[in-house]
Amino acid sequence: MTFDDIPKAERGKLIAEARRVKAIPDRAEQARELGLIDAN
């Protein structure tokens, strides 16, 4: 699947979420938001 295969409305949601996470200054908090590390 490529980015172009994703419906335009869904792409907008994904981009908004990516920008929200990227705006978090703390890298560990970014990782938590992405589910890459435990919240504890």
Chimera marker file (.cmm) of the C-alpha trace (Angstrom):
<marker_set name="trace">
<marker id="1" x="0.000" y="0.000" z="0.000" r="1" g="1" b="0" radius="0.5"/>
<marker id="2" x="1.270" y="3.446" z="-0.845" r="1" g="1" b="0" radius="0.5"/>
<marker id="3" x="0.331" y="6.813" z="0.587" r="1" g="1" b="0" radius="0.5"/>
<marker id="4" x="-1.646" y="7.553" z="-2.591" r="1" g="1" b="0" radius="0.5"/>
<marker id="5" x="-3.785" y="4.445" z="-1.976" r="1" g="1" b="0" radius="0.5"/>
<marker id="6" x="-5.124" y="5.956" z="1.260" r="1" g="1" b="0" radius="0.5"/>
<marker id="7" x="-8.321" y="7.999" z="0.818" r="1" g="1" b="0" radius="0.5"/>
<marker id="8" x="-7.705" y="11.746" z="0.948" r="1" g="1" b="0" radius="0.5"/>
<marker id="9" x="-9.769" y="12.265" z="4.130" r="1" g="1" b="0" radius="0.5"/>
<marker id="10" x="-7.826" y="9.530" z="5.934" r="1" g="1" b="0" radius="0.5"/>
<marker id="11" x="-4.506" y="10.978" z="4.738" r="1" g="1" b="0" radius="0.5"/>
<marker id="12" x="-5.470" y="14.302" z="6.297" r="1" g="1" b="0" radius="0.5"/>
<marker id="13" x="-6.145" y="12.604" z="9.634" r="1" g="1" b="0" radius="0.5"/>
<marker id="14" x="-2.826" y="10.746" z="9.498" r="1" g="1" b="0" radius="0.5"/>
<marker id="15" x="-0.906" y="13.918" z="8.680" r="1" g="1" b="0" radius="0.5"/>
<marker id="16" x="-2.628" y="15.840" z="11.486" r="1" g="1" b="0" radius="0.5"/>
<marker id="17" x="-1.767" y="13.094" z="13.988" r="1" g="1" b="0" radius="0.5"/>
<marker id="18" x="1.843" y="12.973" z="12.774" r="1" g="1" b="0" radius="0.5"/>
<marker id="19" x="2.155" y="16.749" z="13.185" r="1" g="1" b="0" radius="0.5"/>
<marker id="20" x="0.642" y="16.570" z="16.676" r="1" g="1" b="0" radius="0.5"/>
<marker id="21" x="3.151" y="13.929" z="17.776" r="1" g="1" b="0" radius="0.5"/>
<marker id="22" x="6.066" y="15.709" z="16.080" r="1" g="1" b="0" radius="0.5"/>
<marker id="23" x="5.184" y="18.912" z="17.973" r="1" g="1" b="0" radius="0.5"/>
<marker id="24" x="5.786" y="17.197" z="21.320" r="1" g="1" b="0" radius="0.5"/>
<marker id="25" x="9.241" y="18.427" z="22.393" r="1" g="1" b="0" radius="0.5"/>
<marker id="26" x="10.101" y="15.403" z="24.554" r="1" g="1" b="0" radius="0.5"/>
<marker id="27" x="11.246" y="12.447" z="22.410" r="1" g="1" b="0" radius="0.5"/>
<marker id="28" x="10.248" y="9.938" z="25.098" r="1" g="1" b="0" radius="0.5"/>
<marker id="29" x="6.741" y="11.398" z="25.175" r="1" g="1" b="0" radius="0.5"/>
<marker id="30" x="6.596" y="11.141" z="21.377" r="1" g="1" b="0" radius="0.5"/>
<marker id="31" x="7.522" y="7.461" z="21.661" r="1" g="1" b="0" radius="0.5"/>
<marker id="32" x="4.819" y="6.932" z="24.303" r="1" g="1" b="0" radius="0.5"/>
<marker id="33" x="2.225" y="8.577" z="22.055" r="1" g="1" b="0" radius="0.5"/>
<marker id="34" x="3.220" y="6.199" z="19.269" r="1" g="1" b="0" radius="0.5"/>
<marker id="35" x="3.041" y="3.202" z="21.591" r="1" g="1" b="0" radius="0.5"/>
<marker id="36" x="6.741" y="2.467" z="21.213" r="1" g="1" b="0" radius="0.5"/>
<marker id="37" x="7.465" y="2.533" z="24.940" r="1" g="1" b="0" radius="0.5"/>
<marker id="38" x="5.405" y="1.817" z="28.029" r="1" g="1" b="0" radius="0.5"/>
<marker id="39" x="3.616" y="4.754" z="29.637" r="1" g="1" b="0" radius="0.5"/>
<marker id="40" x="5.088" y="3.913" z="33.062" r="1" g="1" b="0" radius="0.5"/>
<link id1="1" id2="2" r="1" g="1" b="0" radius="0.2"/>
<link id1="2" id2="3" r="1" g="1" b="0" radius="0.2"/>
<link id1="3" id2="4" r="1" g="1" b="0" radius="0.2"/>
<link id1="4" id2="5" r="1" g="1" b="0" radius="0.2"/>
<link id1="5" id2="6" r="1" g="1" b="0" radius="0.2"/>
<link id1="6" id2="7" r="1" g="1" b="0" radius="0.2"/>
<link id1="7" id2="8" r="1" g="1" b="0" radius="0.2"/>
<link id1="8" id2="9" r="1" g="1" b="0" radius="0.2"/>
<link id1="9" id2="10" r="1" g="1" b="0" radius="0.2"/>
<link id1="10" id2="11" r="1" g="1" b="0" radius="0.2"/>
<link id1="11" id2="12" r="1" g="1" b="0" radius="0.2"/>
<link id1="12" id2="13" r="1" g="1" b="0" radius="0.2"/>
<link id1="13" id2="14" r="1" g="1" b="0" radius="0.2"/>
<link id1="14" id2="15" r="1" g="1" b="0" radius="0.2"/>
<link id1="15" id2="16" r="1" g="1" b="0" radius="0.2"/>
<link id1="16" id2="17" r="1" g="1" b="0" radius="0.2"/>
<link id1="17" id2="18" r="1" g="1" b="0" radius="0.2"/>
<link id1="18" id2="19" r="1" g="1" b="0" radius="0.2"/>
<link id1="19" id2="20" r="1" g="1" b="0" radius="0.2"/>
<link id1="20" id2="21" r="1" g="1" b="0" radius="0.2"/>
<link id1="21" id2="22" r="1" g="1" b="0" radius="0.2"/>
<link id1="22" id2="23" r="1" g="1" b="0" radius="0.2"/>
<link id1="23" id2="24" r="1" g="1" b="0" radius="0.2"/>
<link id1="24" id2="25" r="1" g="1" b="0" radius="0.2"/>
<link id1="25" id2="26" r="1" g="1" b="0" radius="0.2"/>
<link id1="26" id2="27" r="1" g="1" b="0" radius="0.2"/>
<link id1="27" id2="28" r="1" g="1" b="0" radius="0.2"/>
<link id1="28" id2="29" r="1" g="1" b="0" radius="0.2"/>
<link id1="29" id2="30" r="1" g="1" b="0" radius="0.2"/>
<link id1="30" id2="31" r="1" g="1" b="0" radius="0.2"/>
<link id1="31" id2="32" r="1" g="1" b="0" radius="0.2"/>
<link id1="32" id2="33" r="1" g="1" b="0" radius="0.2"/>
<link id1="33" id2="34" r="1" g="1" b="0" radius="0.2"/>
<link id1="34" id2="35" r="1" g="1" b="0" radius="0.2"/>
<link id1="35" id2="36" r="1" g="1" b="0" radius="0.2"/>
<link id1="36" id2="37" r="1" g="1" b="0" radius="0.2"/>
<link id1="37" id2="38" r="1" g="1" b="0" radius="0.2"/>
<link id1="38" id2="39" r="1" g="1" b="0" radius="0.2"/>
<link id1="39" id2="40" r="1" g="1" b="0" radius="0.2"/>
</marker_set>
